[in-house]
Structures are given as structure tokens and as C-alpha cells.
Amino acid sequence: MTTPSKPAGAAEPGADPIVGIDLGTTYSLVAVAGWPTPTEPPRVLTDDQGRALLPSIVRYLPGRREVEIGWPARAAAQEHPAWTIASVKRLMGRARADAEADLKYLPYAVVEGPNQTARVHLPDGRAVSPQEVSAHVLAELRRRASAALGVEVRRAVVTVPAYFDDAQRQATRDAGRLAGLDVLRIVNEPTAAALAYGLGLRAERSARLFAVYDLGGGTFDVSVLRLTPGQDAASPDAFEVLSTAGDTHLGGDDFDHALAEVLGNQARAQGCDATGDPRLRRALLEAAERVKIELSKAESATARVDLGQGRTLERTVERAEFEALIAPLVDRTFAACRRAMRDASRRAEGAPLSAVVMVGGSTRVPLVRQRAAEFFGLEPYTALDPDRVVALGAAVQGSILSGANRGSLLLDVVPLSLGVETVGGAMAKLIMRGSPAPARATERFSTSVDGQTAVRLNVLQGEREMAADCRSLGTFTLAGIPPMPAGVPRLVVELLVDANGVLSVSAVEERSGKRASLQVVPNHGLTREEVERIERESFEHAREDMTRHRVADLIANGKLDLHWVSRQYDRHAPGLLPERRARLDASIARLRELLDAAQRDWRSVDAEALHQAKESLDRASVPLHEAAIAASLRDERA
């Protein structure tokens, strides 16, 4: 029997970790997978304040060798623009002449260095290479990773845009070397995004196509990849970029500028012109950014800007207004998508697109996701944080090079049951553990309170019967339901786990057509040991959990029954025969007594006794309901 060969550049298992780094134009991140144990899932490493993102900004201090990196440099950017270097990724590995189109977007001076390469010119006469600037960012990420992992980090996988040429890739390697890192592999950003979702490891054993839509703060690019799975353990999956297109000056910053211009017009109407006021321009941009972020979750948001001299700009922006403002910018991304799809079709031999992965913080904008779904004809993958997905994918590649086992990410079945929380805190399981992916399930629910206009859905994973004992995968709200009596709205909840293990949850209220959705990776972050523990606990607590779930359901249904009876009681109970009314009153009192006790402590009530009390009320209330129906018919005739 032959031993499978290791991937090129692979490390010995048990060696120091290989981290994944997303060296971004605006922000950078570092992540790790398979450390300290092979089953550890990929995770982004944060600084001592819990921040995952590091601004890709370096501020050089006059007359000193020290620099400020990241957040402190960002805070000083407006006051010291000539000393503060941002967006240096645009200059990596490029001649100054080649970067000419980018220079108008940079607040610092760029000059020609040796071999016509671009250099940043500081006010004190120093000329700094883009590699040196990037090395400071990489060194800061290395320090962060070493502190978080408790070991000296020396090796990394670093991502670059798919369109980077050899010179730009080599410049990235050089920056890593200056930062004290051995860059084992340069990975295309779209490939890393696909790896983060496990697309390569979950794919069918035939070639498939993926599109990666990457809309960041300042740039947009789209890539179409072909995955050709390896035929055996010795041959890894191969990702090939078939086409790439984009716009190096299009991103979320442009959304901010468009909205800031609207706010600036209002400020001008109030006697404040931001044209010659850098402070006010910055304040308007920050307000626009806050509104943009809020509108990703709400239908409206209010911008407030201090104009000085006791004046304040306040303006409410509706999501529809914002979407109309940015629609031309969003449309520009799909012009690039059309080019990429057209170029890829020449090499794809008619293969259909299998998935679309969303990358970049600006893909949180609902209009972007909606248009992407319409353009590609597929629901985009949005389960992973778009700011983190590239770094997570780089970490996955690092774990592969280190020889670590990816554990639960290799599962091709649903590892644990999936469901939603119901009234009373119980878990309604819709997809059972062990179901092969893809899997789909639908269940109908309703409201429990009169006039309820929104329903919060908690998506759960686990084998226990109560939500508190299961893992919450995420929550979302179905809002805008017309006010109706409890139990009347018809809520249809659907869970779908696709072939790549991505869970999409959707909910629709059938009477009004209101919809909401959520997307998660259900087994992401669970090791095999955790799955086994959860299964073991479900067996150990099975009898108790089933009883508790039954009591929770009986409480919810019993309260709803009492609610409906009370709505009819005052009007129709006086007309019942005395013995029927006495039976009804006794049944109401008994059920209320048991429900009160069960809500104080579910163990204090026998579930069967509670069931019998509910059944007794159901029978005793029949004459009441008959009287209500008869009265309704009389009213109609009248």
C-alpha cells in the first residue's frame, strides 16, 4: 500500500501553526485552522480589544523610525494625510507609470524608484516601497497571531486578488519576508472564499463552476472558478480561475460618497458648505457610512451631523431612497459579471454555475444580494462573514499544508438535527441528524399573541428537546405581518441544506406574502468530539427532555385554548345550561391551576394530568363555540 504524498510546501504535523492572512486594500485579517488540535475549525484571531479587522494603514512618524499601524494610524489619517499610507496594495509590484490611474485616489505622494517601481514619498524625503508598508501590516498580524496562539508564528498562507500578476505576487511574498514570515503559498482570494465554504472538499466528484462576487470598500472583482476534484487522496482538488473582471475604483466607499453628497446638499441649504471644510466632509462621510450600515438591517435610518455653531443636520433616509441612489453603482458590478461569465463560457464547455459566494463587507447591502441572486439565478452564499471569509479560507489552506485533519468540515451528512424554537422554548426538529445533504424540510407555524406583527425565529442545531440545550445558529425576524388574532397567521418555515452543507432558512406568512431568510453553515465550528458529546447527552437526557418538551407544548397550546375561550366567555357563557357552564368553569379553573404550576416549575406537574385537563376544556368548551357560531350566523342574517 502506497502512502499519499503531501501537498507541495506541506509542513510536518505538530509543527508551529500556519496562519491564513487576508492582506486587504482597506482591512487585513489573520486566521488559523487545525490548531492546536487537527479538529479545530477555522477562526479569525482578534486583538486584545476583540477586533478582527486591522486597517491596512501605516503612519510614519516625522524624524523617527517608529510607525503606527492599523487603528491608531486610521485615527490620524485626516490630520496627517501625507504621513499616513493607506490602500498601498494598489501599488504592490507595479511601476509608477502603471499605477498612474490610481494616484488621484491616494492622499500621499508617489514617486518613481529603482527600475521605475512605485515608491511612497514622505514629507521628510524618505522613499518607502509598498512592500515595506505592507510588511508593517503583516508584522502586526503576525504579532497578533503569536499573542493569540501562545507560540511564535513564522509561516503563513497569504491571499491576493485573482488578477495579480507574477510581479505583484512576488511583491507580496517579499512583504511577508520583511515581516518575518515564510509565505508558503499565495492563494487567490476567490479560491480562498470557496475553500472557506468547503466547496472543494464537499463537491461532487466531477468538475463544477463557482462564481465569487467580491465587493469591498474600494474595489470590486468577480471571478469564475472551475473546481476539478482530485481522483484519489494523493491528488488534491484543483481550483482554476477561468475568468476575472472588475473595477478597481468601485466599492462601499462610493456608496458612502453618494449618500454624503445628498447630506452635503442639505448642509449647504442650512448654510454650511463642506467643500472647503475637511472636518465637515469627514463628518458627512462617517454619517453616510453609519446610515448605510443601519439600512442593511432596517427600512430607515437617521443621519445626524454636528454642523457647528449650534446647528445640527438631521435627515431620515429610507432604504428605497438609498437603493435608488446606489443602483447605478450596483449595476456597474454586473457589467463586470457579464464580462466574466462570457469569458468563462468559452472554457467551461457548457457547464452550469453551481454556487455564488459573496465576499467583501459591501455585499451586506440587501440590494447587492438581491441583484446578485437575480443575475446569477442562484441564492448567493452569505452564511460566513463576508469580511472574514477570505482569511478563513486561507487558514483552511494553511491547515491542509500543515497536514491537519479538517474534521467536521468533511462531513457530507447533516451531523446534528436542525430546527427552530417554538413557543415555550421547545425545539421543533425539521431535519434529523444523519440526513444526507442536500436535505429539505417545511413546517407550518402560527402566532401566539393577538395582533402580533413580527415573529423572531431562532434556528437551532442539536439533539435535545429544549432550545436552551441546543446550539443557536442564528436568529432573524419576519416583520410586517398584518395584525391578526393569535393562531390565524400562517407561517411556513423551510430549512434547506444544500450539497455543500450550507443551511438556508426561509419564512413566509402566506396571507400577507411577507418573507425573511437566513443562511448559515450548520456544522461549521463543531469538531467530531463535540458532535459525539451532543449525541451522548441527548441519549442521557432523552426521557427528561421528551417530558419537558411535551409540557412546553401543552403550556403553549393550553394558553392558546384559554385565550380563545376567554374571547367568547363573557358574551356566550351566560346562555349555556347551568350544568354545561359549571363543567366549563371547572375545566377552565383546573387548566389554569396546572398551567400556573407548570410555568413556575415544569417538574411539578404531571404531563398526562396537564394533557387531560386540556382535553377536558376542549370538550367542555364545545357548547360555547357552538353558541358563538350560532350568534355569528344570526348576525349575518340580520
C-alpha positions as CSV (number, residue, x, y, z in Angstrom):
1,M,0.0,0.0,0.0
2,T,1.4,3.4,-1.0
3,T,1.4,6.4,1.2
4,P,-0.3,9.5,-0.2
5,S,2.2,12.3,-1.0
6,K,1.9,15.6,0.9
7,P,0.9,18.8,-0.9
8,A,3.8,21.0,-2.1
9,G,5.0,23.1,0.7
10,A,3.3,21.0,3.3
11,A,4.5,21.0,6.9
12,E,5.0,18.2,9.3
13,P,2.0,17.7,11.6
14,G,2.6,19.1,15.1
15,A,4.8,21.9,13.9
16,D,4.1,25.5,14.6
17,P,0.9,26.8,13.1
18,I,0.4,28.0,9.5
19,V,-1.9,31.0,9.7
20,G,-4.0,32.4,6.8
21,I,-3.8,36.1,6.1
22,D,-6.1,38.3,4.0
23,L,-3.9,41.2,3.1
24,G,-6.6,43.6,2.0
25,T,-6.7,47.1,0.4
26,T,-8.8,48.5,3.3
27,Y,-8.6,45.9,6.1
28,S,-6.5,42.9,6.8
29,L,-7.2,39.8,8.9
30,V,-5.4,36.7,10.2
31,A,-7.0,33.3,10.9
32,V,-6.0,29.8,11.8
33,A,-7.4,26.3,11.4
34,G,-6.4,22.9,12.8
35,W,-4.6,24.4,15.8
36,P,-3.8,23.4,18.5
37,T,-5.6,20.2,17.5
38,P,-6.3,19.0,14.0
39,T,-10.1,19.2,14.5
40,E,-10.1,22.9,15.5
41,P,-12.3,24.8,12.9
42,P,-11.1,27.9,11.2
43,R,-11.3,31.0,13.3
44,V,-10.2,34.6,12.9
45,L,-7.8,35.9,15.5
46,T,-8.6,39.2,17.2
47,D,-6.5,41.8,19.0
48,D,-6.6,42.5,22.8
49,Q,-9.8,44.6,22.3
50,G,-11.6,41.8,20.4
51,R,-11.3,43.4,17.0
52,A,-10.9,41.1,14.0
53,L,-10.2,43.8,11.3
54,L,-6.9,45.6,11.1
55,P,-7.0,48.7,8.9
56,S,-4.3,48.3,6.2
57,I,-2.9,51.7,7.2
58,V,0.6,52.7,8.4
59,R,1.5,56.2,9.7
60,Y,5.2,57.2,9.6
61,L,6.3,59.5,12.4
62,P,8.4,62.5,11.5
63,G,12.1,62.1,12.3
64,R,11.5,58.7,13.9
65,R,11.8,55.0,12.8
66,E,8.7,54.0,14.7
67,V,5.4,53.7,12.9
68,E,1.7,53.5,13.9
69,I,-0.2,50.6,12.4
70,G,-3.9,49.9,12.0
71,W,-6.5,51.7,14.2
72,P,-4.1,54.5,15.6
73,A,-2.9,55.2,12.0
74,R,-6.5,55.4,10.8
75,A,-7.5,57.8,13.5
76,A,-4.6,60.1,12.4
77,A,-5.2,59.9,8.7
78,Q,-7.2,63.1,8.4
79,E,-4.8,65.2,10.4
80,H,-1.6,63.7,8.8
81,P,-2.6,62.6,5.3
82,A,1.0,62.9,3.8
83,W,2.5,60.7,6.5
84,T,-0.3,58.1,6.6
85,I,-0.2,55.4,3.9
86,A,-3.4,53.6,3.1
87,S,-4.5,51.5,0.1
88,V,-0.9,50.7,-0.7
89,K,-2.0,47.3,-2.1
90,R,-2.8,49.3,-5.3
91,L,1.0,49.9,-5.7
92,M,2.3,46.5,-4.9
93,G,4.7,45.2,-7.6
94,R,3.8,47.9,-10.1
95,A,5.7,50.6,-11.9
96,R,4.7,54.2,-11.2
97,A,3.6,54.6,-14.7
98,D,1.3,51.6,-14.5
99,A,-0.2,52.9,-11.3
100,E,-0.9,56.4,-12.7
101,A,-4.7,55.9,-12.8
102,D,-4.6,55.0,-9.0
103,L,-2.6,58.0,-7.9
104,K,-5.5,60.5,-7.9
105,Y,-7.2,58.4,-5.2
106,L,-4.2,58.5,-2.9
107,P,-3.6,61.4,-0.5
108,Y,0.2,60.9,-0.3
109,A,2.9,61.4,-2.9
110,V,4.1,58.6,-5.1
111,V,7.4,58.8,-7.0
112,E,9.5,56.6,-9.3
113,G,12.1,54.4,-7.6
114,P,14.7,51.9,-8.8
115,N,13.7,50.0,-12.0
116,Q,10.8,52.5,-12.4
117,T,8.9,51.0,-9.5
118,A,6.4,53.0,-7.4
119,R,7.6,54.4,-4.1
120,V,5.8,56.4,-1.4
121,H,7.4,59.8,-0.9
122,L,7.3,61.0,2.7
123,P,7.5,64.8,3.6
124,D,11.0,64.3,5.1
125,G,12.3,63.0,1.8
126,R,12.2,59.3,2.6
127,A,11.1,57.0,-0.2
128,V,9.3,53.8,1.1
129,S,8.4,50.8,-1.1
130,P,4.9,49.4,-1.0
131,Q,6.4,46.1,0.2
132,E,7.8,47.9,3.3
133,V,4.4,49.4,4.1
134,S,2.7,46.1,3.7
135,A,5.3,44.4,5.8
136,H,4.3,46.6,8.8
137,V,0.7,45.4,8.4
138,L,1.8,41.8,8.1
139,A,4.1,42.1,11.1
140,E,1.3,43.4,13.2
141,L,-0.9,40.5,12.1
142,R,2.0,38.1,13.0
143,R,2.3,39.7,16.5
144,R,-1.5,39.4,16.9
145,A,-1.4,35.7,15.9
146,S,1.6,34.9,18.1
147,A,-0.1,36.5,21.1
148,A,-3.5,34.8,20.5
149,L,-2.0,31.3,19.9
150,G,0.8,31.5,22.5
151,V,3.5,30.4,20.1
152,E,5.8,32.3,17.7
153,V,4.1,32.4,14.3
154,R,6.5,32.1,11.4
155,R,4.6,30.7,8.5
156,A,1.6,31.9,6.6
157,V,-0.7,31.5,3.5
158,V,-1.4,34.9,2.1
159,T,-4.2,35.8,-0.3
160,V,-4.1,38.1,-3.4
161,P,-6.6,39.1,-6.0
162,A,-7.0,36.7,-8.8
163,Y,-5.9,39.4,-11.3
164,F,-2.5,39.9,-9.6
165,D,0.4,39.2,-12.0
166,D,3.7,37.5,-11.1
167,A,5.3,40.8,-10.1
168,Q,2.5,41.6,-7.7
169,R,2.6,38.1,-6.2
170,Q,6.3,38.2,-5.7
171,A,6.0,41.6,-4.1
172,T,3.5,40.1,-1.6
173,R,6.0,37.3,-0.8
174,D,8.7,39.9,-0.3
175,A,6.5,41.9,2.1
176,G,5.9,38.6,4.1
177,R,9.7,38.0,4.2
178,L,10.3,41.6,5.5
179,A,7.7,40.9,8.2
180,G,9.5,37.7,9.3
181,L,7.0,35.3,7.7
182,D,7.7,32.4,5.5
183,V,4.9,32.7,2.9
184,L,4.3,29.0,2.0
185,R,1.6,29.7,-0.5
186,I,0.0,32.6,-2.3
187,V,-3.7,31.8,-2.8
188,N,-6.2,33.7,-5.0
189,E,-8.8,35.4,-2.9
190,P,-11.8,33.8,-4.7
191,T,-10.2,30.4,-4.2
192,A,-9.9,31.1,-0.5
193,A,-13.5,32.1,-0.3
194,A,-14.5,28.9,-1.9
195,L,-12.3,26.9,0.5
196,A,-13.9,28.7,3.5
197,Y,-17.2,27.2,2.5
198,G,-15.6,23.8,2.0
199,L,-16.7,23.8,-1.7
200,G,-13.7,21.8,-2.8
201,L,-14.0,19.2,-0.1
202,R,-17.7,18.7,-0.4
203,A,-18.0,18.8,-4.2
204,E,-19.4,16.0,-6.3
205,R,-16.6,14.1,-8.0
206,S,-16.9,16.0,-11.2
207,A,-15.8,19.5,-12.3
208,R,-18.0,22.3,-11.1
209,L,-18.1,26.1,-11.6
210,F,-18.3,28.7,-8.9
211,A,-18.6,32.5,-9.1
212,V,-17.0,34.7,-6.4
213,Y,-18.5,38.2,-6.2
214,D,-16.2,40.4,-4.2
215,L,-17.3,43.9,-3.4
216,G,-15.1,45.6,-0.8
217,G,-14.7,49.2,0.4
218,G,-12.8,50.4,-2.6
219,T,-12.7,47.7,-5.2
220,F,-14.9,45.1,-7.0
221,D,-13.9,42.0,-8.7
222,V,-15.7,38.8,-9.8
223,S,-14.0,35.5,-10.6
224,V,-15.4,32.3,-12.2
225,L,-13.6,29.2,-10.9
226,R,-13.6,25.6,-12.1
227,L,-13.1,23.0,-9.4
228,T,-11.7,19.7,-10.7
229,P,-11.7,17.3,-7.8
230,G,-8.7,15.0,-7.2
231,Q,-9.3,11.4,-8.2
232,D,-7.6,10.0,-5.0
233,A,-6.1,11.0,-1.7
234,A,-2.7,11.7,-3.4
235,S,-4.2,14.3,-5.9
236,P,-5.7,17.4,-4.3
237,D,-8.7,19.3,-5.7
238,A,-7.6,21.9,-8.3
239,F,-9.1,25.3,-8.5
240,E,-8.6,27.1,-11.8
241,V,-9.6,30.7,-12.4
242,L,-11.4,30.7,-15.7
243,S,-12.1,34.4,-15.8
244,T,-11.9,37.5,-13.7
245,A,-13.2,41.1,-14.2
246,G,-13.9,44.0,-12.0
247,D,-13.5,47.7,-11.3
248,T,-10.6,48.9,-9.1
249,H,-12.5,52.0,-8.1
250,L,-15.9,50.8,-7.1
251,G,-17.0,49.7,-3.7
252,G,-18.8,50.6,-0.5
253,D,-16.8,53.9,-0.2
254,D,-18.6,55.0,-3.4
255,F,-22.0,54.2,-1.7
256,D,-20.9,56.5,1.2
257,H,-19.8,59.3,-1.1
258,A,-23.2,59.2,-3.0
259,L,-25.1,59.5,0.2
260,A,-22.7,62.0,1.7
261,E,-23.4,64.2,-1.3
262,V,-27.1,64.2,-0.5
263,L,-26.4,65.1,3.1
264,G,-23.9,67.8,1.9
265,N,-26.6,69.4,-0.2
266,Q,-28.8,69.6,2.9
267,A,-25.9,71.0,4.9
268,R,-25.4,73.7,2.2
269,A,-29.1,74.6,2.4
270,Q,-28.5,75.2,6.1
271,G,-25.6,77.5,5.4
272,C,-22.7,75.0,5.8
273,D,-20.6,74.2,2.7
274,A,-18.3,71.2,3.2
275,T,-16.3,72.0,0.1
276,G,-13.5,73.8,2.0
277,D,-14.1,72.2,5.4
278,P,-12.2,68.8,5.7
279,R,-13.8,68.2,9.2
280,L,-17.3,68.5,7.9
281,R,-16.5,66.4,4.8
282,R,-15.3,63.7,7.1
283,A,-18.3,64.0,9.4
284,L,-20.7,63.7,6.5
285,L,-18.9,60.6,5.2
286,E,-19.0,59.0,8.6
287,A,-22.7,59.7,9.0
288,A,-23.3,58.3,5.5
289,E,-21.4,55.1,6.4
290,R,-23.4,54.7,9.6
291,V,-26.7,55.1,7.7
292,K,-25.6,52.6,5.1
293,I,-24.8,50.0,7.7
294,E,-28.1,50.6,9.6
295,L,-30.1,50.3,6.3
296,S,-28.7,46.8,5.8
297,K,-30.9,45.8,8.7
298,A,-33.7,48.4,8.9
299,E,-36.0,50.1,6.5
300,S,-34.9,53.6,7.5
301,A,-32.1,55.3,9.4
302,T,-31.4,58.8,10.6
303,A,-28.2,60.7,9.9
304,R,-27.2,63.3,12.4
305,V,-24.2,65.7,11.8
306,D,-23.0,68.5,14.0
307,L,-22.6,71.5,11.7
308,G,-21.1,73.7,14.3
309,Q,-22.3,76.9,15.9
310,G,-25.2,75.1,17.5
311,R,-26.6,73.8,14.2
312,T,-27.4,70.1,13.5
313,L,-28.2,68.3,10.3
314,E,-30.8,65.6,10.8
315,R,-32.2,63.6,7.9
316,T,-34.1,60.3,7.8
317,V,-33.1,58.1,4.8
318,E,-35.4,55.3,3.6
319,R,-33.9,52.1,2.3
320,A,-35.7,52.6,-1.0
321,E,-34.2,56.1,-1.4
322,F,-30.7,54.7,-0.7
323,E,-31.1,51.9,-3.1
324,A,-32.2,54.2,-5.9
325,L,-29.1,56.3,-5.1
326,I,-26.7,53.4,-5.4
327,A,-28.5,51.4,-8.1
328,P,-26.2,52.7,-10.9
329,L,-23.1,51.7,-8.9
330,V,-24.5,48.2,-8.2
331,D,-25.4,47.9,-11.9
332,R,-21.7,48.5,-12.8
333,T,-20.7,45.4,-10.9
334,F,-22.9,43.3,-13.1
335,A,-21.5,44.7,-16.2
336,A,-18.2,43.2,-15.0
337,C,-20.1,40.0,-14.1
338,R,-21.4,39.7,-17.6
339,R,-17.8,40.0,-19.0
340,A,-16.5,37.4,-16.6
341,M,-19.3,34.9,-17.4
342,R,-18.9,35.5,-21.1
343,D,-15.1,34.9,-20.9
344,A,-15.6,31.8,-18.7
345,S,-18.2,30.3,-21.0
346,R,-15.5,29.9,-23.7
347,R,-13.6,27.5,-21.5
348,A,-16.3,26.0,-19.3
349,E,-17.7,23.7,-22.1
350,G,-21.3,24.5,-21.2
351,A,-21.1,23.6,-17.5
352,P,-23.7,25.4,-15.4
353,L,-22.8,27.6,-12.4
354,S,-23.1,25.6,-9.1
355,A,-22.7,28.3,-6.5
356,V,-22.1,32.1,-5.9
357,V,-20.0,33.2,-3.0
358,M,-20.3,36.7,-1.6
359,V,-17.1,38.4,-0.3
360,G,-16.5,41.9,1.0
361,G,-18.3,44.0,3.6
362,S,-20.3,45.8,0.9
363,T,-22.1,42.6,0.0
364,R,-24.1,43.1,3.2
365,V,-26.2,45.7,1.4
366,P,-29.6,44.0,0.7
367,L,-29.8,45.4,-2.9
368,V,-26.5,43.9,-3.8
369,R,-27.5,40.4,-2.6
370,Q,-30.9,40.7,-4.3
371,R,-29.4,41.8,-7.6
372,A,-26.7,39.0,-7.4
373,A,-29.4,36.4,-6.9
374,E,-31.4,37.8,-9.9
375,F,-28.3,38.0,-12.1
376,F,-26.8,34.5,-11.4
377,G,-30.2,32.7,-10.9
378,L,-28.8,31.3,-7.7
379,E,-29.2,32.2,-4.0
380,P,-25.8,33.6,-3.1
381,Y,-23.8,32.1,-0.2
382,T,-23.8,34.6,2.6
383,A,-23.6,32.4,5.7
384,L,-20.0,33.4,6.5
385,D,-19.0,36.9,7.4
386,P,-18.0,38.5,4.1
387,D,-15.2,40.4,5.8
388,R,-13.7,37.2,7.2
389,V,-14.4,34.6,4.5
390,V,-11.1,35.1,2.6
391,A,-9.0,34.9,5.8
392,L,-10.9,31.8,6.9
393,G,-10.2,30.1,3.5
394,A,-6.5,31.0,3.7
395,A,-6.5,29.3,7.2
396,V,-8.1,26.2,5.7
397,Q,-5.3,26.1,3.1
398,G,-2.8,26.5,5.9
399,S,-4.3,23.6,7.8
400,I,-4.1,21.5,4.6
401,L,-0.4,22.3,4.2
402,S,0.2,21.5,7.9
403,G,-1.3,18.1,7.4
404,A,-4.1,18.8,9.9
405,N,-7.4,16.9,9.6
406,R,-10.3,19.3,8.9
407,G,-12.6,17.1,11.0
408,S,-16.3,18.0,10.8
409,L,-15.9,20.2,7.7
410,L,-15.5,16.9,5.8
411,L,-18.9,15.6,6.8
412,D,-21.3,15.1,3.9
413,V,-24.4,14.4,6.0
414,V,-26.2,16.7,8.4
415,P,-24.3,16.0,11.7
416,L,-27.0,17.2,14.1
417,S,-30.7,17.8,13.9
418,L,-31.8,21.2,12.7
419,G,-34.9,23.1,13.7
420,V,-36.5,26.2,15.2
421,E,-37.5,27.4,18.6
422,T,-41.3,27.3,19.3
423,V,-43.4,29.0,21.9
424,G,-42.4,27.8,25.4
425,G,-38.7,27.3,24.4
426,A,-39.0,23.9,22.8
427,M,-37.1,22.8,19.7
428,A,-39.1,21.7,16.7
429,K,-36.8,19.5,14.7
430,L,-37.3,19.7,10.9
431,I,-34.2,18.0,9.5
432,M,-32.9,15.0,11.5
433,R,-29.3,14.2,12.1
434,G,-27.7,11.8,9.7
435,S,-29.9,13.1,6.8
436,P,-27.8,13.1,3.6
437,A,-27.2,16.5,2.1
438,P,-28.9,18.0,0.2
439,A,-31.9,17.9,2.6
440,R,-35.1,20.0,2.7
441,A,-38.0,20.3,5.3
442,T,-41.0,22.5,5.7
443,E,-43.2,23.1,8.7
444,R,-46.2,25.4,9.4
445,F,-46.5,27.6,12.5
446,S,-48.6,30.5,13.7
447,T,-48.6,33.3,16.2
448,S,-49.4,33.1,19.9
449,V,-50.4,36.7,20.6
450,D,-53.2,38.8,19.2
451,G,-52.1,41.5,16.8
452,Q,-48.5,40.1,16.5
453,T,-46.8,41.9,13.6
454,A,-43.4,40.3,13.8
455,V,-42.0,36.8,14.6
456,R,-38.5,36.2,15.7
457,L,-37.2,32.8,14.5
458,N,-34.3,31.1,16.4
459,V,-32.6,28.5,14.2
460,L,-31.2,25.6,16.3
461,Q,-28.9,22.7,16.0
462,G,-28.8,19.8,18.4
463,E,-30.5,16.7,19.7
464,R,-32.0,18.0,22.9
465,E,-35.7,18.8,23.2
466,M,-35.4,22.4,24.6
467,A,-33.9,25.4,22.8
468,A,-31.8,26.3,25.8
469,D,-29.9,22.9,25.5
470,C,-29.3,23.3,21.8
471,R,-26.9,25.5,19.8
472,S,-28.3,28.6,18.2
473,L,-27.1,29.1,14.6
474,G,-28.7,32.5,14.2
475,T,-31.9,34.5,14.5
476,F,-33.9,36.5,12.1
477,T,-37.2,38.4,12.2
478,L,-40.2,38.1,9.9
479,A,-41.7,41.5,10.2
480,G,-44.6,43.4,8.6
481,I,-47.3,40.8,9.3
482,P,-50.7,42.4,9.3
483,P,-52.3,42.3,12.8
484,M,-54.5,39.2,13.2
485,P,-55.8,37.1,16.1
486,A,-53.4,34.6,17.6
487,G,-53.3,31.4,15.6
488,V,-54.7,32.9,12.4
489,P,-51.4,33.9,10.6
490,R,-50.0,31.0,8.5
491,L,-46.2,30.9,8.8
492,V,-44.3,28.5,6.6
493,V,-40.7,27.8,7.6
494,E,-38.4,26.0,5.2
495,L,-34.9,24.6,6.0
496,L,-32.7,23.6,3.1
497,V,-29.2,22.1,3.5
498,D,-27.5,22.1,0.1
499,A,-24.8,19.7,-1.2
500,N,-22.1,22.0,0.3
501,G,-23.6,21.9,3.8
502,V,-24.9,25.4,3.7
503,L,-28.2,25.9,5.5
504,S,-30.7,28.3,4.1
505,V,-33.8,29.1,6.3
506,S,-36.7,31.0,4.9
507,A,-40.1,32.0,6.3
508,V,-43.2,33.3,4.7
509,E,-46.5,34.5,6.1
510,E,-48.9,33.1,3.4
511,R,-51.7,35.6,3.9
512,S,-49.6,38.7,3.5
513,G,-46.7,37.3,1.5
514,K,-44.1,38.8,3.9
515,R,-40.8,36.9,3.7
516,A,-37.5,36.7,5.6
517,S,-34.4,34.5,5.4
518,L,-31.2,33.5,7.0
519,Q,-28.2,31.5,5.8
520,V,-25.6,29.6,8.0
521,V,-23.1,26.8,7.8
522,P,-24.7,24.3,10.2
523,N,-21.7,22.2,11.1
524,H,-19.2,25.0,10.9
525,G,-17.3,25.2,14.2
526,L,-18.1,21.8,15.5
527,T,-15.5,19.1,15.9
528,R,-16.3,15.4,15.7
529,E,-15.8,15.2,19.5
530,E,-18.4,18.0,20.1
531,V,-20.9,16.2,17.8
532,E,-20.3,12.9,19.7
533,R,-20.8,14.7,23.1
534,I,-24.0,16.3,21.9
535,E,-25.4,13.0,20.7
536,R,-24.3,11.3,24.0
537,E,-26.1,14.0,26.1
538,S,-29.2,13.6,24.0
539,F,-29.4,9.9,25.0
540,E,-28.6,10.5,28.7
541,H,-31.4,13.1,29.0
542,A,-33.8,11.7,26.5
543,R,-36.7,10.8,28.9
544,E,-36.5,14.1,30.8
545,D,-36.2,16.1,27.6
546,M,-39.2,14.5,26.0
547,T,-41.3,15.2,29.1
548,R,-40.1,18.8,29.2
549,H,-40.8,19.3,25.5
550,R,-44.3,17.8,26.0
551,V,-45.0,20.0,28.9
552,A,-43.8,23.1,27.0
553,D,-46.1,22.3,24.1
554,L,-49.0,21.7,26.4
555,I,-48.4,25.0,28.1
556,A,-48.4,26.8,24.8
557,N,-51.5,25.1,23.4
558,G,-53.3,25.3,26.7
559,K,-52.7,29.0,27.0
560,L,-54.0,29.4,23.4
561,D,-57.1,27.4,24.3
562,L,-57.8,29.6,27.3
563,H,-57.3,32.7,25.2
564,W,-59.9,31.6,22.7
565,V,-62.4,30.5,25.4
566,S,-62.0,33.8,27.2
567,R,-62.8,35.8,24.0
568,Q,-66.2,34.1,23.8
569,Y,-67.0,33.5,27.5
570,D,-68.5,36.9,28.6
571,R,-70.9,37.0,25.6
572,H,-72.0,33.4,25.3
573,A,-71.4,31.6,28.6
574,P,-74.4,33.1,30.4
575,G,-76.7,31.5,27.8
576,L,-75.4,27.9,28.4
577,L,-77.3,25.4,30.5
578,P,-76.3,25.6,34.2
579,E,-74.6,22.1,34.2
580,R,-72.7,22.9,31.0
581,R,-71.5,26.2,32.3
582,A,-70.4,24.6,35.6
583,R,-68.4,22.0,33.7
584,L,-66.8,24.7,31.6
585,D,-65.9,26.8,34.7
586,A,-64.4,23.8,36.4
587,S,-62.3,22.9,33.3
588,I,-61.0,26.5,33.0
589,A,-60.1,26.6,36.6
590,R,-58.3,23.2,36.6
591,L,-56.3,24.0,33.4
592,R,-55.3,27.4,34.8
593,E,-54.2,25.9,38.0
594,L,-52.0,23.3,36.3
595,L,-50.6,25.9,33.8
596,D,-49.6,28.3,36.6
597,A,-47.8,25.4,38.4
598,A,-46.1,24.2,35.2
599,Q,-44.8,27.7,34.4
600,R,-43.3,28.0,37.8
601,D,-41.6,24.6,37.6
602,W,-42.4,22.2,34.8
603,R,-41.4,19.2,37.0
604,S,-44.2,19.9,39.5
605,V,-46.9,18.9,37.0
606,D,-47.7,15.5,35.6
607,A,-47.7,15.9,31.8
608,E,-50.6,13.4,31.5
609,A,-52.6,15.3,34.0
610,L,-52.0,18.5,32.1
611,H,-53.0,16.8,28.8
612,Q,-56.2,15.5,30.4
613,A,-57.0,19.0,31.7
614,K,-56.6,20.4,28.2
615,E,-58.7,17.7,26.7
616,S,-61.4,18.3,29.3
617,L,-61.5,22.0,28.4
618,D,-61.7,21.2,24.7
619,R,-64.8,19.0,25.4
620,A,-66.4,21.4,27.9
621,S,-66.0,24.4,25.5
622,V,-67.8,22.8,22.6
623,P,-71.2,24.3,23.6
624,L,-69.5,27.7,24.0
625,H,-68.1,27.5,20.4
626,E,-71.5,26.3,19.1
627,A,-73.2,29.3,20.7
628,A,-70.6,31.6,19.2
629,I,-71.1,30.2,15.7
630,A,-74.9,30.4,16.0
631,A,-74.6,34.0,17.1
632,S,-72.4,34.8,14.2
633,L,-74.9,33.3,11.7
634,R,-77.7,35.3,13.3
635,D,-75.7,38.5,12.9
636,E,-75.0,37.7,9.3
637,R,-78.8,37.2,8.6
638,A,-79.6,40.4,10.3
